[in-house]
Amino acid sequence: MKITSGKIVAGQIVVEDMPFDEGATVTVFSREDSDSFELSVEQEAELLASAAEADHGETIPASELLKSLRPQT
């Protein structure tokens, strides 16, 4: 998995240094113009590890996730 930034130029995503193979399938997260964020090295490592788990099918059902997010009473 790779994480990089790019820009839209003439309706296409342009990434410097072309770190992706031709024909690669990618997922694009878009932020609003006023939104931005930066990750620490640790946060980026956690994000990559979580994405790798999902790539390997290590997931939980959405209903279980939503239940875990509800306040415990």
mmCIF file of the N, C-alpha and C atoms, coordinates in Angstrom:
data_MODEL
# 
_entry.id   MODEL 
# 
loop_
_atom_site.group_PDB 
_atom_site.id 
_atom_site.type_symbol 
_atom_site.label_atom_id 
_atom_site.label_alt_id 
_atom_site.label_comp_id 
_atom_site.label_asym_id 
_atom_site.label_entity_id 
_atom_site.label_seq_id 
_atom_site.pdbx_PDB_ins_code 
_atom_site.Cartn_x 
_atom_site.Cartn_y 
_atom_site.Cartn_z 
_atom_site.occupancy 
_atom_site.B_iso_or_equiv 
_atom_site.pdbx_formal_charge 
_atom_site.auth_seq_id 
_atom_site.auth_comp_id 
_atom_site.auth_asym_id 
_atom_site.auth_atom_id 
_atom_site.pdbx_PDB_model_num 
ATOM 1   N N  . MET A 1 1  ? 0.841   -1.165 0.000   1.00 0.00 ? 1  MET A N  1 
ATOM 2   C CA . MET A 1 1  ? 0.000   0.000  0.000   1.00 0.00 ? 1  MET A CA 1 
ATOM 3   C C  . MET A 1 1  ? 0.885   1.225  0.000   1.00 0.00 ? 1  MET A C  1 
ATOM 4   N N  . LYS A 1 2  ? 0.473   2.244  -0.749  1.00 0.00 ? 2  LYS A N  1 
ATOM 5   C CA . LYS A 1 2  ? 1.196   3.504  -0.822  1.00 0.00 ? 2  LYS A CA 1 
ATOM 6   C C  . LYS A 1 2  ? 0.246   4.630  -0.460  1.00 0.00 ? 2  LYS A C  1 
ATOM 7   N N  . ILE A 1 3  ? 0.769   5.660  0.161   1.00 0.00 ? 3  ILE A N  1 
ATOM 8   C CA . ILE A 1 3  ? 0.008   6.875  0.419   1.00 0.00 ? 3  ILE A CA 1 
ATOM 9   C C  . ILE A 1 3  ? 0.787   8.014  -0.206  1.00 0.00 ? 3  ILE A C  1 
ATOM 10  N N  . THR A 1 4  ? 0.110   8.827  -0.995  1.00 0.00 ? 4  THR A N  1 
ATOM 11  C CA . THR A 1 4  ? 0.752   9.968  -1.636  1.00 0.00 ? 4  THR A CA 1 
ATOM 12  C C  . THR A 1 4  ? -0.281  11.045 -1.885  1.00 0.00 ? 4  THR A C  1 
ATOM 13  N N  . SER A 1 5  ? 0.166   12.197 -2.272  1.00 0.00 ? 5  SER A N  1 
ATOM 14  C CA . SER A 1 5  ? -0.723  13.296 -2.600  1.00 0.00 ? 5  SER A CA 1 
ATOM 15  C C  . SER A 1 5  ? -0.627  13.598 -4.081  1.00 0.00 ? 5  SER A C  1 
ATOM 16  N N  . GLY A 1 6  ? -1.674  14.173 -4.608  1.00 0.00 ? 6  GLY A N  1 
ATOM 17  C CA . GLY A 1 6  ? -1.686  14.554 -6.010  1.00 0.00 ? 6  GLY A CA 1 
ATOM 18  C C  . GLY A 1 6  ? -2.606  15.741 -6.204  1.00 0.00 ? 6  GLY A C  1 
ATOM 19  N N  . LYS A 1 7  ? -2.720  16.182 -7.443  1.00 0.00 ? 7  LYS A N  1 
ATOM 20  C CA . LYS A 1 7  ? -3.598  17.294 -7.784  1.00 0.00 ? 7  LYS A CA 1 
ATOM 21  C C  . LYS A 1 7  ? -4.406  16.923 -9.011  1.00 0.00 ? 7  LYS A C  1 
ATOM 22  N N  . ILE A 1 8  ? -5.550  17.561 -9.148  1.00 0.00 ? 8  ILE A N  1 
ATOM 23  C CA . ILE A 1 8  ? -6.356  17.374 -10.345 1.00 0.00 ? 8  ILE A CA 1 
ATOM 24  C C  . ILE A 1 8  ? -5.867  18.371 -11.392 1.00 0.00 ? 8  ILE A C  1 
ATOM 25  N N  . VAL A 1 9  ? -5.482  17.876 -12.555 1.00 0.00 ? 9  VAL A N  1 
ATOM 26  C CA . VAL A 1 9  ? -5.031  18.711 -13.666 1.00 0.00 ? 9  VAL A CA 1 
ATOM 27  C C  . VAL A 1 9  ? -5.794  18.263 -14.901 1.00 0.00 ? 9  VAL A C  1 
ATOM 28  N N  . ALA A 1 10 ? -6.556  19.170 -15.474 1.00 0.00 ? 10 ALA A N  1 
ATOM 29  C CA . ALA A 1 10 ? -7.354  18.871 -16.670 1.00 0.00 ? 10 ALA A CA 1 
ATOM 30  C C  . ALA A 1 10 ? -8.244  17.649 -16.434 1.00 0.00 ? 10 ALA A C  1 
ATOM 31  N N  . GLY A 1 11 ? -8.819  17.579 -15.210 1.00 0.00 ? 11 GLY A N  1 
ATOM 32  C CA . GLY A 1 11 ? -9.754  16.499 -14.908 1.00 0.00 ? 11 GLY A CA 1 
ATOM 33  C C  . GLY A 1 11 ? -9.123  15.166 -14.565 1.00 0.00 ? 11 GLY A C  1 
ATOM 34  N N  . GLN A 1 12 ? -7.807  15.119 -14.435 1.00 0.00 ? 12 GLN A N  1 
ATOM 35  C CA . GLN A 1 12 ? -7.130  13.863 -14.109 1.00 0.00 ? 12 GLN A CA 1 
ATOM 36  C C  . GLN A 1 12 ? -6.284  14.042 -12.851 1.00 0.00 ? 12 GLN A C  1 
ATOM 37  N N  . ILE A 1 13 ? -6.126  12.973 -12.092 1.00 0.00 ? 13 ILE A N  1 
ATOM 38  C CA . ILE A 1 13 ? -5.280  13.021 -10.898 1.00 0.00 ? 13 ILE A CA 1 
ATOM 39  C C  . ILE A 1 13 ? -3.829  12.889 -11.337 1.00 0.00 ? 13 ILE A C  1 
ATOM 40  N N  . VAL A 1 14 ? -3.014  13.845 -10.927 1.00 0.00 ? 14 VAL A N  1 
ATOM 41  C CA . VAL A 1 14 ? -1.590  13.833 -11.270 1.00 0.00 ? 14 VAL A CA 1 
ATOM 42  C C  . VAL A 1 14 ? -0.797  13.666 -9.983  1.00 0.00 ? 14 VAL A C  1 
ATOM 43  N N  . VAL A 1 15 ? 0.062   12.644 -9.962  1.00 0.00 ? 15 VAL A N  1 
ATOM 44  C CA . VAL A 1 15 ? 0.904   12.358 -8.809  1.00 0.00 ? 15 VAL A CA 1 
ATOM 45  C C  . VAL A 1 15 ? 2.350   12.504 -9.252  1.00 0.00 ? 15 VAL A C  1 
ATOM 46  N N  . GLU A 1 16 ? 3.114   13.327 -8.521  1.00 0.00 ? 16 GLU A N  1 
ATOM 47  C CA . GLU A 1 16 ? 4.518   13.507 -8.868  1.00 0.00 ? 16 GLU A CA 1 
ATOM 48  C C  . GLU A 1 16 ? 5.278   12.192 -8.786  1.00 0.00 ? 16 GLU A C  1 
ATOM 49  N N  . ASP A 1 17 ? 6.260   12.031 -9.621  1.00 0.00 ? 17 ASP A N  1 
ATOM 50  C CA . ASP A 1 17 ? 7.158   10.871 -9.657  1.00 0.00 ? 17 ASP A CA 1 
ATOM 51  C C  . ASP A 1 17 ? 6.456   9.566  -10.005 1.00 0.00 ? 17 ASP A C  1 
ATOM 52  N N  . MET A 1 18 ? 5.180   9.613  -10.395 1.00 0.00 ? 18 MET A N  1 
ATOM 53  C CA . MET A 1 18 ? 4.449   8.424  -10.847 1.00 0.00 ? 18 MET A CA 1 
ATOM 54  C C  . MET A 1 18 ? 4.732   7.185  -10.001 1.00 0.00 ? 18 MET A C  1 
ATOM 55  N N  . PRO A 1 19 ? 4.390   7.183  -8.692  1.00 0.00 ? 19 PRO A N  1 
ATOM 56  C CA . PRO A 1 19 ? 4.703   6.034  -7.847  1.00 0.00 ? 19 PRO A CA 1 
ATOM 57  C C  . PRO A 1 19 ? 3.785   4.829  -8.065  1.00 0.00 ? 19 PRO A C  1 
ATOM 58  N N  . PHE A 1 20 ? 2.831   4.937  -8.999  1.00 0.00 ? 20 PHE A N  1 
ATOM 59  C CA . PHE A 1 20 ? 1.899   3.839  -9.235  1.00 0.00 ? 20 PHE A CA 1 
ATOM 60  C C  . PHE A 1 20 ? 2.135   3.235  -10.612 1.00 0.00 ? 20 PHE A C  1 
ATOM 61  N N  . ASP A 1 21 ? 1.956   1.927  -10.698 1.00 0.00 ? 21 ASP A N  1 
ATOM 62  C CA . ASP A 1 21 ? 2.078   1.252  -11.986 1.00 0.00 ? 21 ASP A CA 1 
ATOM 63  C C  . ASP A 1 21 ? 0.909   1.627  -12.872 1.00 0.00 ? 21 ASP A C  1 
ATOM 64  N N  . GLU A 1 22 ? 1.138   1.680  -14.164 1.00 0.00 ? 22 GLU A N  1 
ATOM 65  C CA . GLU A 1 22 ? 0.069   1.943  -15.131 1.00 0.00 ? 22 GLU A CA 1 
ATOM 66  C C  . GLU A 1 22 ? -1.046  0.928  -14.931 1.00 0.00 ? 22 GLU A C  1 
ATOM 67  N N  . GLY A 1 23 ? -2.273  1.405  -14.841 1.00 0.00 ? 23 GLY A N  1 
ATOM 68  C CA . GLY A 1 23 ? -3.419  0.521  -14.670 1.00 0.00 ? 23 GLY A CA 1 
ATOM 69  C C  . GLY A 1 23 ? -3.708  0.143  -13.224 1.00 0.00 ? 23 GLY A C  1 
ATOM 70  N N  . ALA A 1 24 ? -2.931  0.680  -12.281 1.00 0.00 ? 24 ALA A N  1 
ATOM 71  C CA . ALA A 1 24 ? -3.148  0.359  -10.867 1.00 0.00 ? 24 ALA A CA 1 
ATOM 72  C C  . ALA A 1 24 ? -4.526  0.849  -10.427 1.00 0.00 ? 24 ALA A C  1 
ATOM 73  N N  . THR A 1 25 ? -5.165  0.095  -9.556  1.00 0.00 ? 25 THR A N  1 
ATOM 74  C CA . THR A 1 25 ? -6.427  0.504  -8.958  1.00 0.00 ? 25 THR A CA 1 
ATOM 75  C C  . THR A 1 25 ? -6.111  1.277  -7.690  1.00 0.00 ? 25 THR A C  1 
ATOM 76  N N  . VAL A 1 26 ? -6.707  2.464  -7.557  1.00 0.00 ? 26 VAL A N  1 
ATOM 77  C CA . VAL A 1 26 ? -6.435  3.307  -6.401  1.00 0.00 ? 26 VAL A CA 1 
ATOM 78  C C  . VAL A 1 26 ? -7.738  3.755  -5.763  1.00 0.00 ? 26 VAL A C  1 
ATOM 79  N N  . THR A 1 27 ? -7.663  4.158  -4.509  1.00 0.00 ? 27 THR A N  1 
ATOM 80  C CA . THR A 1 27 ? -8.783  4.752  -3.792  1.00 0.00 ? 27 THR A CA 1 
ATOM 81  C C  . THR A 1 27 ? -8.417  6.196  -3.517  1.00 0.00 ? 27 THR A C  1 
ATOM 82  N N  . VAL A 1 28 ? -9.338  7.093  -3.789  1.00 0.00 ? 28 VAL A N  1 
ATOM 83  C CA . VAL A 1 28 ? -9.076  8.513  -3.622  1.00 0.00 ? 28 VAL A CA 1 
ATOM 84  C C  . VAL A 1 28 ? -9.935  9.066  -2.492  1.00 0.00 ? 28 VAL A C  1 
ATOM 85  N N  . PHE A 1 29 ? -9.310  9.701  -1.512  1.00 0.00 ? 29 PHE A N  1 
ATOM 86  C CA . PHE A 1 29 ? -10.010 10.409 -0.452  1.00 0.00 ? 29 PHE A CA 1 
ATOM 87  C C  . PHE A 1 29 ? -9.893  11.885 -0.786  1.00 0.00 ? 29 PHE A C  1 
ATOM 88  N N  . SER A 1 30 ? -11.008 12.569 -0.859  1.00 0.00 ? 30 SER A N  1 
ATOM 89  C CA . SER A 1 30 ? -10.994 13.982 -1.206  1.00 0.00 ? 30 SER A CA 1 
ATOM 90  C C  . SER A 1 30 ? -11.359 14.808 0.017   1.00 0.00 ? 30 SER A C  1 
ATOM 91  N N  . ARG A 1 31 ? -10.706 15.915 0.187   1.00 0.00 ? 31 ARG A N  1 
ATOM 92  C CA . ARG A 1 31 ? -11.049 16.810 1.286   1.00 0.00 ? 31 ARG A CA 1 
ATOM 93  C C  . ARG A 1 31 ? -11.547 18.130 0.707   1.00 0.00 ? 31 ARG A C  1 
ATOM 94  N N  . GLU A 1 32 ? -12.301 18.850 1.514   1.00 0.00 ? 32 GLU A N  1 
ATOM 95  C CA . GLU A 1 32 ? -12.772 20.162 1.103   1.00 0.00 ? 32 GLU A CA 1 
ATOM 96  C C  . GLU A 1 32 ? -11.576 21.104 1.045   1.00 0.00 ? 32 GLU A C  1 
ATOM 97  N N  . ASP A 1 33 ? -11.721 22.190 0.283   1.00 0.00 ? 33 ASP A N  1 
ATOM 98  C CA . ASP A 1 33 ? -10.610 23.133 0.139   1.00 0.00 ? 33 ASP A CA 1 
ATOM 99  C C  . ASP A 1 33 ? -10.076 23.633 1.470   1.00 0.00 ? 33 ASP A C  1 
ATOM 100 N N  . SER A 1 34 ? -10.958 23.847 2.434   1.00 0.00 ? 34 SER A N  1 
ATOM 101 C CA . SER A 1 34 ? -10.521 24.390 3.716   1.00 0.00 ? 34 SER A CA 1 
ATOM 102 C C  . SER A 1 34 ? -10.075 23.302 4.690   1.00 0.00 ? 34 SER A C  1 
ATOM 103 N N  . ASP A 1 35 ? -10.303 22.047 4.353   1.00 0.00 ? 35 ASP A N  1 
ATOM 104 C CA . ASP A 1 35 ? -9.935  20.943 5.236   1.00 0.00 ? 35 ASP A CA 1 
ATOM 105 C C  . ASP A 1 35 ? -8.531  20.453 4.915   1.00 0.00 ? 35 ASP A C  1 
ATOM 106 N N  . SER A 1 36 ? -7.787  20.169 5.938   1.00 0.00 ? 36 SER A N  1 
ATOM 107 C CA . SER A 1 36 ? -6.497  19.518 5.742   1.00 0.00 ? 36 SER A CA 1 
ATOM 108 C C  . SER A 1 36 ? -6.148  18.772 7.017   1.00 0.00 ? 36 SER A C  1 
ATOM 109 N N  . PHE A 1 37 ? -5.244  17.846 6.908   1.00 0.00 ? 37 PHE A N  1 
ATOM 110 C CA . PHE A 1 37 ? -4.786  17.126 8.081   1.00 0.00 ? 37 PHE A CA 1 
ATOM 111 C C  . PHE A 1 37 ? -3.395  16.598 7.814   1.00 0.00 ? 37 PHE A C  1 
ATOM 112 N N  . GLU A 1 38 ? -2.682  16.367 8.874   1.00 0.00 ? 38 GLU A N  1 
ATOM 113 C CA . GLU A 1 38 ? -1.366  15.755 8.787   1.00 0.00 ? 38 GLU A CA 1 
ATOM 114 C C  . GLU A 1 38 ? -1.329  14.621 9.792   1.00 0.00 ? 38 GLU A C  1 
ATOM 115 N N  . LEU A 1 39 ? -0.651  13.567 9.428   1.00 0.00 ? 39 LEU A N  1 
ATOM 116 C CA . LEU A 1 39 ? -0.509  12.419 10.309  1.00 0.00 ? 39 LEU A CA 1 
ATOM 117 C C  . LEU A 1 39 ? 0.909   12.358 10.847  1.00 0.00 ? 39 LEU A C  1 
ATOM 118 N N  . SER A 1 40 ? 1.008   11.950 12.092  1.00 0.00 ? 40 SER A N  1 
ATOM 119 C CA . SER A 1 40 ? 2.340   11.689 12.643  1.00 0.00 ? 40 SER A CA 1 
ATOM 120 C C  . SER A 1 40 ? 2.838   10.379 12.019  1.00 0.00 ? 40 SER A C  1 
ATOM 121 N N  . VAL A 1 41 ? 4.091   10.082 12.213  1.00 0.00 ? 41 VAL A N  1 
ATOM 122 C CA . VAL A 1 41 ? 4.654   8.831  11.703  1.00 0.00 ? 41 VAL A CA 1 
ATOM 123 C C  . VAL A 1 41 ? 3.889   7.644  12.281  1.00 0.00 ? 41 VAL A C  1 
ATOM 124 N N  . GLU A 1 42 ? 3.558   7.729  13.565  1.00 0.00 ? 42 GLU A N  1 
ATOM 125 C CA . GLU A 1 42 ? 2.839   6.639  14.228  1.00 0.00 ? 42 GLU A CA 1 
ATOM 126 C C  . GLU A 1 42 ? 1.424   6.488  13.661  1.00 0.00 ? 42 GLU A C  1 
ATOM 127 N N  . GLN A 1 43 ? 0.737   7.613  13.437  1.00 0.00 ? 43 GLN A N  1 
ATOM 128 C CA . GLN A 1 43 ? -0.619  7.563  12.890  1.00 0.00 ? 43 GLN A CA 1 
ATOM 129 C C  . GLN A 1 43 ? -0.624  6.998  11.473  1.00 0.00 ? 43 GLN A C  1 
ATOM 130 N N  . GLU A 1 44 ? 0.359   7.402  10.661  1.00 0.00 ? 44 GLU A N  1 
ATOM 131 C CA . GLU A 1 44 ? 0.450   6.880  9.300   1.00 0.00 ? 44 GLU A CA 1 
ATOM 132 C C  . GLU A 1 44 ? 0.706   5.376  9.327   1.00 0.00 ? 44 GLU A C  1 
ATOM 133 N N  . ALA A 1 45 ? 1.563   4.918  10.227  1.00 0.00 ? 45 ALA A N  1 
ATOM 134 C CA . ALA A 1 45 ? 1.840   3.484  10.350  1.00 0.00 ? 45 ALA A CA 1 
ATOM 135 C C  . ALA A 1 45 ? 0.576   2.734  10.757  1.00 0.00 ? 45 ALA A C  1 
ATOM 136 N N  . GLU A 1 46 ? -0.206  3.309  11.680  1.00 0.00 ? 46 GLU A N  1 
ATOM 137 C CA . GLU A 1 46 ? -1.456  2.677  12.110  1.00 0.00 ? 46 GLU A CA 1 
ATOM 138 C C  . GLU A 1 46 ? -2.462  2.617  10.966  1.00 0.00 ? 46 GLU A C  1 
ATOM 139 N N  . LEU A 1 47 ? -2.548  3.697  10.180  1.00 0.00 ? 47 LEU A N  1 
ATOM 140 C CA . LEU A 1 47 ? -3.445  3.720  9.028   1.00 0.00 ? 47 LEU A CA 1 
ATOM 141 C C  . LEU A 1 47 ? -3.053  2.651  8.008   1.00 0.00 ? 47 LEU A C  1 
ATOM 142 N N  . LEU A 1 48 ? -1.767  2.550  7.712   1.00 0.00 ? 48 LEU A N  1 
ATOM 143 C CA . LEU A 1 48 ? -1.292  1.543  6.760   1.00 0.00 ? 48 LEU A CA 1 
ATOM 144 C C  . LEU A 1 48 ? -1.540  0.126  7.273   1.00 0.00 ? 48 LEU A C  1 
ATOM 145 N N  . ALA A 1 49 ? -1.332  -0.100 8.573   1.00 0.00 ? 49 ALA A N  1 
ATOM 146 C CA . ALA A 1 49 ? -1.574  -1.421 9.149   1.00 0.00 ? 49 ALA A CA 1 
ATOM 147 C C  . ALA A 1 49 ? -3.058  -1.769 9.075   1.00 0.00 ? 49 ALA A C  1 
ATOM 148 N N  . SER A 1 50 ? -3.916  -0.800 9.354   1.00 0.00 ? 50 SER A N  1 
ATOM 149 C CA . SER A 1 50 ? -5.359  -1.040 9.281   1.00 0.00 ? 50 SER A CA 1 
ATOM 150 C C  . SER A 1 50 ? -5.800  -1.338 7.856   1.00 0.00 ? 50 SER A C  1 
ATOM 151 N N  . ALA A 1 51 ? -5.252  -0.606 6.902   1.00 0.00 ? 51 ALA A N  1 
ATOM 152 C CA . ALA A 1 51 ? -5.586  -0.853 5.498   1.00 0.00 ? 51 ALA A CA 1 
ATOM 153 C C  . ALA A 1 51 ? -5.118  -2.237 5.069   1.00 0.00 ? 51 ALA A C  1 
ATOM 154 N N  . ALA A 1 52 ? -3.943  -2.649 5.535   1.00 0.00 ? 52 ALA A N  1 
ATOM 155 C CA . ALA A 1 52 ? -3.439  -3.985 5.202   1.00 0.00 ? 52 ALA A CA 1 
ATOM 156 C C  . ALA A 1 52 ? -4.341  -5.066 5.791   1.00 0.00 ? 52 ALA A C  1 
ATOM 157 N N  . GLU A 1 53 ? -4.840  -4.861 7.012   1.00 0.00 ? 53 GLU A N  1 
ATOM 158 C CA . GLU A 1 53 ? -5.776  -5.814 7.614   1.00 0.00 ? 53 GLU A CA 1 
ATOM 159 C C  . GLU A 1 53 ? -7.028  -5.937 6.759   1.00 0.00 ? 53 GLU A C  1 
ATOM 160 N N  . ALA A 1 54 ? -7.553  -4.807 6.321   1.00 0.00 ? 54 ALA A N  1 
ATOM 161 C CA . ALA A 1 54 ? -8.753  -4.825 5.482   1.00 0.00 ? 54 ALA A CA 1 
ATOM 162 C C  . ALA A 1 54 ? -8.475  -5.526 4.155   1.00 0.00 ? 54 ALA A C  1 
ATOM 163 N N  . ASP A 1 55 ? -7.301  -5.274 3.573   1.00 0.00 ? 55 ASP A N  1 
ATOM 164 C CA . ASP A 1 55 ? -6.923  -5.940 2.318   1.00 0.00 ? 55 ASP A CA 1 
ATOM 165 C C  . ASP A 1 55 ? -6.888  -7.454 2.475   1.00 0.00 ? 55 ASP A C  1 
ATOM 166 N N  . HIS A 1 56 ? -6.550  -7.927 3.683   1.00 0.00 ? 56 HIS A N  1 
ATOM 167 C CA . HIS A 1 56 ? -6.471  -9.366 3.953   1.00 0.00 ? 56 HIS A CA 1 
ATOM 168 C C  . HIS A 1 56 ? -7.781  -9.936 4.480   1.00 0.00 ? 56 HIS A C  1 
ATOM 169 N N  . GLY A 1 57 ? -8.836  -9.116 4.474   1.00 0.00 ? 57 GLY A N  1 
ATOM 170 C CA . GLY A 1 57 ? -10.144 -9.605 4.906   1.00 0.00 ? 57 GLY A CA 1 
ATOM 171 C C  . GLY A 1 57 ? -10.342 -9.621 6.401   1.00 0.00 ? 57 GLY A C  1 
ATOM 172 N N  . GLU A 1 58 ? -9.436  -9.001 7.134   1.00 0.00 ? 58 GLU A N  1 
ATOM 173 C CA . GLU A 1 58 ? -9.542  -8.958 8.594   1.00 0.00 ? 58 GLU A CA 1 
ATOM 174 C C  . GLU A 1 58 ? -10.457 -7.804 8.985   1.00 0.00 ? 58 GLU A C  1 
ATOM 175 N N  . THR A 1 59 ? -11.756 -8.023 8.859   1.00 0.00 ? 59 THR A N  1 
ATOM 176 C CA . THR A 1 59 ? -12.739 -6.979 9.123   1.00 0.00 ? 59 THR A CA 1 
ATOM 177 C C  . THR A 1 59 ? -13.802 -7.492 10.081  1.00 0.00 ? 59 THR A C  1 
ATOM 178 N N  . ILE A 1 60 ? -14.649 -6.580 10.534  1.00 0.00 ? 60 ILE A N  1 
ATOM 179 C CA . ILE A 1 60 ? -15.800 -6.962 11.351  1.00 0.00 ? 60 ILE A CA 1 
ATOM 180 C C  . ILE A 1 60 ? -17.052 -6.451 10.656  1.00 0.00 ? 60 ILE A C  1 
ATOM 181 N N  . PRO A 1 61 ? -18.205 -7.056 10.920  1.00 0.00 ? 61 PRO A N  1 
ATOM 182 C CA . PRO A 1 61 ? -19.437 -6.581 10.310  1.00 0.00 ? 61 PRO A CA 1 
ATOM 183 C C  . PRO A 1 61 ? -19.746 -5.142 10.752  1.00 0.00 ? 61 PRO A C  1 
ATOM 184 N N  . ALA A 1 62 ? -20.365 -4.374 9.871   1.00 0.00 ? 62 ALA A N  1 
ATOM 185 C CA . ALA A 1 62 ? -20.713 -2.983 10.189  1.00 0.00 ? 62 ALA A CA 1 
ATOM 186 C C  . ALA A 1 62 ? -21.578 -2.900 11.435  1.00 0.00 ? 62 ALA A C  1 
ATOM 187 N N  . SER A 1 63 ? -22.493 -3.844 11.603  1.00 0.00 ? 63 SER A N  1 
ATOM 188 C CA . SER A 1 63 ? -23.377 -3.809 12.776  1.00 0.00 ? 63 SER A CA 1 
ATOM 189 C C  . SER A 1 63 ? -22.570 -3.902 14.068  1.00 0.00 ? 63 SER A C  1 
ATOM 190 N N  . GLU A 1 64 ? -21.506 -4.698 14.060  1.00 0.00 ? 64 GLU A N  1 
ATOM 191 C CA . GLU A 1 64 ? -20.655 -4.828 15.242  1.00 0.00 ? 64 GLU A CA 1 
ATOM 192 C C  . GLU A 1 64 ? -19.887 -3.530 15.502  1.00 0.00 ? 64 GLU A C  1 
ATOM 193 N N  . LEU A 1 65 ? -19.395 -2.908 14.439  1.00 0.00 ? 65 LEU A N  1 
ATOM 194 C CA . LEU A 1 65 ? -18.692 -1.648 14.582  1.00 0.00 ? 65 LEU A CA 1 
ATOM 195 C C  . LEU A 1 65 ? -19.624 -0.579 15.144  1.00 0.00 ? 65 LEU A C  1 
ATOM 196 N N  . LEU A 1 66 ? -20.817 -0.448 14.578  1.00 0.00 ? 66 LEU A N  1 
ATOM 197 C CA . LEU A 1 66 ? -21.761 0.547  15.054  1.00 0.00 ? 66 LEU A CA 1 
ATOM 198 C C  . LEU A 1 66 ? -22.143 0.315  16.504  1.00 0.00 ? 66 LEU A C  1 
ATOM 199 N N  . LYS A 1 67 ? -22.318 -0.948 16.878  1.00 0.00 ? 67 LYS A N  1 
ATOM 200 C CA . LYS A 1 67 ? -22.645 -1.254 18.270  1.00 0.00 ? 67 LYS A CA 1 
ATOM 201 C C  . LYS A 1 67 ? -21.515 -0.811 19.193  1.00 0.00 ? 67 LYS A C  1 
ATOM 202 N N  . SER A 1 68 ? -20.270 -0.988 18.771  1.00 0.00 ? 68 SER A N  1 
ATOM 203 C CA . SER A 1 68 ? -19.135 -0.603 19.617  1.00 0.00 ? 68 SER A CA 1 
ATOM 204 C C  . SER A 1 68 ? -19.008 0.905  19.755  1.00 0.00 ? 68 SER A C  1 
ATOM 205 N N  . LEU A 1 69 ? -19.584 1.659  18.831  1.00 0.00 ? 69 LEU A N  1 
ATOM 206 C CA . LEU A 1 69 ? -19.506 3.114  18.881  1.00 0.00 ? 69 LEU A CA 1 
ATOM 207 C C  . LEU A 1 69 ? -20.602 3.739  19.735  1.00 0.00 ? 69 LEU A C  1 
ATOM 208 N N  . ARG A 1 70 ? -21.644 2.972  20.046  1.00 0.00 ? 70 ARG A N  1 
ATOM 209 C CA . ARG A 1 70 ? -22.745 3.497  20.860  1.00 0.00 ? 70 ARG A CA 1 
ATOM 210 C C  . ARG A 1 70 ? -22.297 3.652  22.308  1.00 0.00 ? 70 ARG A C  1 
ATOM 211 N N  . PRO A 1 71 ? -22.787 4.706  22.966  1.00 0.00 ? 71 PRO A N  1 
ATOM 212 C CA . PRO A 1 71 ? -22.445 4.873  24.384  1.00 0.00 ? 71 PRO A CA 1 
ATOM 213 C C  . PRO A 1 71 ? -22.974 3.699  25.214  1.00 0.00 ? 71 PRO A C  1 
ATOM 214 N N  . GLN A 1 72 ? -22.172 3.243  26.126  1.00 0.00 ? 72 GLN A N  1 
ATOM 215 C CA . GLN A 1 72 ? -22.559 2.145  27.011  1.00 0.00 ? 72 GLN A CA 1 
ATOM 216 C C  . GLN A 1 72 ? -23.392 2.708  28.158  1.00 0.00 ? 72 GLN A C  1 
ATOM 217 N N  . THR A 1 73 ? -24.590 2.160  28.372  1.00 0.00 ? 73 THR A N  1 
ATOM 218 C CA . THR A 1 73 ? -25.450 2.650  29.465  1.00 0.00 ? 73 THR A CA 1 
ATOM 219 C C  . THR A 1 73 ? -25.647 1.589  30.506  1.00 0.00 ? 73 THR A C  1 
# 
